[in-house]
Amino acid sequence: MSARWVAHLPFTAADLPAAQHFAGTLARSLSFLSEVDPGETTVSAEDAQDVRHRVFCDLPLDGGRRCGRRFEHDGGCAARWCR
């Protein structure tokens, strides 16, 4: 089994919601790659990398899938990307 790694890719954003939106868009665009786990996407300020903010809900759903909606979303959970 391969070890899990995390890529840190600095970018600029106006605020936390904008950073979460950017990271979510990037994660979804790469979700076709089996090596990528978009549900575990987080963002942090460059000078506070130990304080991570979740992007996706990622709660377990029936059938082994996970919720792909935004973290702390309104309404029920739903799968958003396919594997």
C-alpha positions, 0 to 999 in steps of 0.5 A, a space after each residue: 500500500 502506498 503512503 499518503 502525502 499532502 501537497 502544499 500549494 500556496 495561492 492568494 485569496 481575499 478571505 477564508 471563504 474565497 480560499 475555500 472556494 478556490 481549494 474546492 474548485 481545484 480539488 473537484 477538478 482533480 477528483 478524476 485522479 484516484 490518488 486524490 482525496 478531494 473530501 480531505 481538502 483543507 486550507 490554512 493561512 500561510 503564517 498559521 499552517 497548523 490551523 486548517 479549515 475544512 472545505 468539504 463536509 465529507 461525512 459518510 453516505 450509504 454505499 461507501 461514498 462521502 458528502 461532497 457538499 461544502 463544510 457546514 452546508 445547509 440541508 442534507 448531504 449529497 455525493 458530488 464527485 464520482 470515483 
